[in-house]
Amino acid sequence: MELKLEPTDSVLAVVAHPDDMEYGTSAAVAKWTSEGVEVNYLLLTHGEAGISGLDPQETARVRAKEQRDACDQVGVGDLTLLEFTDGLLEHTLELRKAIAAHIRRLKPTVLLTQNFDVFAPWGINQADHRVTGLATIDAARDAANEWLYPELGEKHQATKLLIANPAEPNCAVRIGEGDLQRGVASLTQHRDYLRALPDHPAPEEIVGGAARGGGEFLGVDDAIAFAVYDL
C-alpha cells in the first residue's frame, strides 16, 4: 500500500537519539515537507553516551547541533530534545507523560516512532529504541484520554501510528531523487558522530539501501517502508 499524507496532516516523530530519524526515514520526511506537511521531532535524549572518548556534556551539545542541521536539510520545524539519560531509558510513567505532553502541545494527526522489536532487521535492537517505541504507543493513548494528565491540557487523538524500519512493512512512501538526496544530506550532518565510527557505511549506502528496499516492497524505484496502524 502506498501511504500518502495531505497538507492538512502533521507528523510528530518520537525517537530516542540524534541520528535515529536519518537512517532512511528522513527521506520520507523530505517528501512530506515538500508537499506542505508539517513535521516535528521529539528526541528523548541528547545522545550524550554516543561518542566514545568525548565528554557526555560536550557530546550532547555537538549532537544537538548536528540534529538541528539534519532537520534543516529536510524541512523539519520544531525540534525538542528532552533530558532523559542516553542508554538508560526506562518505560516509566514519567516518560509516557513527557511524550503525551508533547502530543497535546503539537496535536499531530500522525505519530511516527522507531522499531521496538528485540530482533530488528539489522540485528539486536538497542534498548533505548525498544523503550521509545513502546512508550510512544502508550503515550498516544494517554494523550487521547481526558482523565489522564488533565494538567497537560486538552486531550488529543492522533489518527495514525507509523513504525519506521519494520521487519514486516505494510505501506511505503514513494520518494523522488530529490527526497533521497535530502535524506542523504540529513544523515551527513552527523559528522562528529559518524567520524567516531570509522567502519560505518556511507550515508549514501544507508539511505539508498533503505530507499531501494522500500521501493521493492512498493514496486517502484525508491520508497521508504513503514508499518502503519490506525489509532
C-alpha positions as CSV (number, residue, x, y, z in Angstrom):
1,M,0.0,0.0,0.0
2,E,1.3,3.5,-0.9
3,L,1.0,5.9,2.0
4,K,0.0,9.4,1.1
5,L,-0.4,12.3,3.5
6,E,-2.3,15.5,2.9
7,P,-1.1,19.1,3.5
8,T,-3.7,19.2,6.4
9,D,-1.8,16.4,8.1
10,S,1.0,17.0,10.6
11,V,3.6,14.4,11.8
12,L,5.3,14.1,15.2
13,A,8.3,11.8,15.1
14,V,9.4,10.4,18.6
15,V,12.8,8.8,18.7
16,A,15.5,8.1,21.3
17,H,18.6,9.8,19.9
18,P,20.0,12.3,17.4
19,D,20.5,10.4,14.1
20,D,17.7,7.9,14.7
21,M,15.5,9.6,12.0
22,E,18.3,9.8,9.5
23,Y,18.6,6.1,8.6
24,G,16.2,6.3,5.7
25,T,13.1,7.8,7.4
26,S,14.2,11.4,6.8
27,A,13.9,10.9,3.1
28,A,10.2,10.3,3.6
29,V,10.1,13.5,5.8
30,A,11.7,15.4,2.9
31,K,8.8,14.2,0.7
32,W,6.2,15.2,3.2
33,T,7.5,18.7,3.9
34,S,8.0,19.4,0.2
35,E,4.2,18.7,-0.1
36,G,3.3,21.1,2.7
37,V,3.0,18.6,5.6
38,E,4.3,19.9,8.9
39,V,6.8,17.6,10.5
40,N,8.3,18.0,14.0
41,Y,10.7,15.9,16.0
42,L,10.8,14.9,19.7
43,L,14.0,13.3,20.9
44,L,14.0,11.7,24.3
45,T,17.8,12.1,24.9
46,H,20.7,14.2,23.6
47,G,22.6,11.0,22.6
48,E,25.3,12.0,25.1
49,A,26.6,8.5,25.5
50,G,27.1,8.1,21.8
51,I,30.7,9.1,21.1
52,S,33.4,7.2,22.8
53,G,36.2,9.3,24.4
54,L,34.2,12.6,24.3
55,D,32.7,14.0,27.5
56,P,29.0,13.4,27.6
57,Q,28.2,17.1,28.1
58,E,30.2,18.1,25.0
59,T,28.7,15.1,23.1
60,A,25.2,16.3,24.0
61,R,26.0,19.8,22.7
62,V,27.6,18.5,19.5
63,R,24.8,16.0,18.7
64,A,22.0,18.5,19.3
65,K,23.6,20.9,16.8
66,E,24.1,18.1,14.3
67,Q,20.4,17.1,14.7
68,R,19.2,20.6,14.1
69,D,21.4,20.8,10.9
70,A,19.9,17.4,9.8
71,C,16.4,18.7,10.4
72,D,17.1,21.8,8.3
73,Q,18.0,19.6,5.3
74,V,14.5,18.0,5.2
75,G,12.3,20.9,6.4
76,V,11.6,19.8,10.0
77,G,10.1,22.6,12.1
78,D,10.1,22.1,15.9
79,L,13.0,20.0,17.3
80,T,12.7,19.3,21.0
81,L,15.3,17.2,22.9
82,L,14.4,16.0,26.4
83,E,16.7,15.3,29.3
84,F,16.3,11.6,29.8
85,T,19.6,9.7,30.1
86,D,21.0,8.2,26.9
87,G,21.5,4.5,27.2
88,L,19.3,4.2,30.3
89,L,15.8,4.9,29.1
90,E,13.1,3.1,31.1
91,H,9.4,2.6,30.2
92,T,8.1,4.7,33.1
93,L,5.0,6.9,33.7
94,E,7.3,9.9,33.7
95,L,8.4,9.1,30.1
96,R,4.9,8.5,28.9
97,K,3.7,11.7,30.4
98,A,6.5,13.7,28.7
99,I,5.6,12.3,25.3
100,A,1.9,12.8,25.9
101,A,2.5,16.4,26.8
102,H,4.3,16.9,23.5
103,I,1.4,15.2,21.6
104,R,-1.1,17.5,23.3
105,R,1.0,20.6,22.6
106,L,1.6,19.9,18.9
107,K,-1.6,18.0,18.1
108,P,-0.2,15.8,15.2
109,T,-2.5,13.7,13.0
110,V,0.3,11.2,12.6
111,L,2.7,9.8,15.2
112,L,5.9,8.2,14.0
113,T,8.3,6.2,16.1
114,Q,11.0,3.6,15.8
115,N,11.1,-0.1,15.6
116,F,10.7,-1.6,19.1
117,D,11.3,-5.3,18.3
118,V,14.1,-7.1,20.2
119,F,15.4,-8.5,16.9
120,A,15.2,-5.9,14.2
121,P,16.1,-6.2,10.5
122,W,19.6,-5.0,11.2
123,G,20.2,-7.2,14.3
124,I,19.6,-7.0,18.0
125,N,17.8,-3.7,18.6
126,Q,19.2,-1.1,21.1
127,A,17.4,-0.9,24.4
128,D,16.5,2.8,24.1
129,H,14.9,2.2,20.7
130,R,12.7,-0.5,22.2
131,V,11.6,1.6,25.1
132,T,10.9,4.6,22.9
133,G,8.6,2.8,20.5
134,L,6.5,1.2,23.3
135,A,6.3,4.3,25.4
136,T,5.2,6.3,22.3
137,I,2.3,3.9,21.7
138,D,1.2,4.2,25.3
139,A,1.6,7.9,25.3
140,A,-0.6,8.2,22.2
141,R,-3.4,6.6,24.2
142,D,-2.6,8.6,27.3
143,A,-2.8,11.9,25.3
144,A,-6.3,10.9,24.0
145,N,-7.7,10.2,27.4
146,E,-9.1,13.3,29.2
147,W,-8.9,11.6,32.6
148,L,-5.1,11.2,32.3
149,Y,-2.9,14.1,33.0
150,P,-5.6,16.8,32.8
151,E,-2.9,19.3,33.8
152,L,-1.4,18.8,30.3
153,G,-4.3,20.5,28.6
154,E,-7.0,19.3,26.2
155,K,-6.8,15.7,25.1
156,H,-5.7,14.9,21.5
157,Q,-6.1,11.8,19.4
158,A,-3.7,11.2,16.5
159,T,-5.2,9.1,13.7
160,K,-2.3,7.0,12.6
161,L,0.9,5.5,14.0
162,L,3.9,4.8,11.8
163,I,6.7,2.4,12.8
164,A,9.9,3.1,11.0
165,N,12.2,0.4,9.7
166,P,9.8,-2.5,10.4
167,A,10.6,-6.2,9.8
168,E,7.2,-6.5,8.1
169,P,6.1,-3.3,6.4
170,N,2.5,-2.8,5.3
171,C,2.9,0.5,3.5
172,A,5.6,2.8,2.0
173,V,6.1,6.4,1.0
174,R,7.2,6.8,-2.6
175,I,10.1,9.2,-2.8
176,G,11.9,11.0,-5.7
177,E,15.6,11.6,-6.3
178,G,15.5,15.0,-4.6
179,D,13.9,13.5,-1.5
180,L,16.5,10.8,-1.5
181,Q,19.4,13.3,-1.7
182,R,17.9,15.4,1.0
183,G,17.7,12.3,3.2
184,V,21.4,11.5,2.5
185,A,22.3,15.1,3.3
186,S,20.4,14.9,6.6
187,L,22.5,11.8,7.7
188,T,25.7,13.5,6.5
189,Q,25.1,16.3,9.1
190,H,26.0,13.9,11.9
191,R,29.7,14.5,11.1
192,D,31.3,14.1,14.5
193,Y,29.1,11.1,15.4
194,L,29.9,9.3,12.1
195,R,33.6,10.2,12.3
196,A,33.8,8.3,15.6
197,L,32.5,5.2,13.8
198,P,35.2,4.5,11.1
199,D,33.5,1.3,9.9
200,H,30.1,2.9,9.5
201,P,28.7,2.7,5.9
202,A,28.5,5.9,3.9
203,P,25.2,7.9,4.2
204,E,24.6,7.2,0.5
205,E,24.8,3.5,1.1
206,I,22.5,3.5,4.1
207,V,19.8,5.8,2.9
208,G,20.0,4.4,-0.7
209,G,19.6,0.9,0.7
210,A,16.6,1.8,2.7
211,A,15.0,3.5,-0.4
212,R,15.7,0.5,-2.6
213,G,14.2,-1.9,-0.1
214,G,11.1,0.2,0.3
215,G,10.9,0.5,-3.5
216,E,11.0,-3.3,-3.9
217,F,8.1,-3.5,-1.4
218,L,6.0,-0.9,-3.2
219,G,7.1,-1.9,-6.8
220,V,8.7,1.4,-7.6
221,D,12.3,2.7,-7.8
222,D,12.6,4.3,-4.4
223,A,10.3,4.4,-1.3
224,I,10.6,4.3,2.5
225,A,8.7,1.5,4.1
226,F,6.7,1.7,7.4
227,A,4.2,-0.3,9.4
228,V,1.0,1.8,9.8
229,Y,-1.7,1.3,12.3
230,D,-4.9,3.2,13.0
231,L,-5.2,4.8,16.4
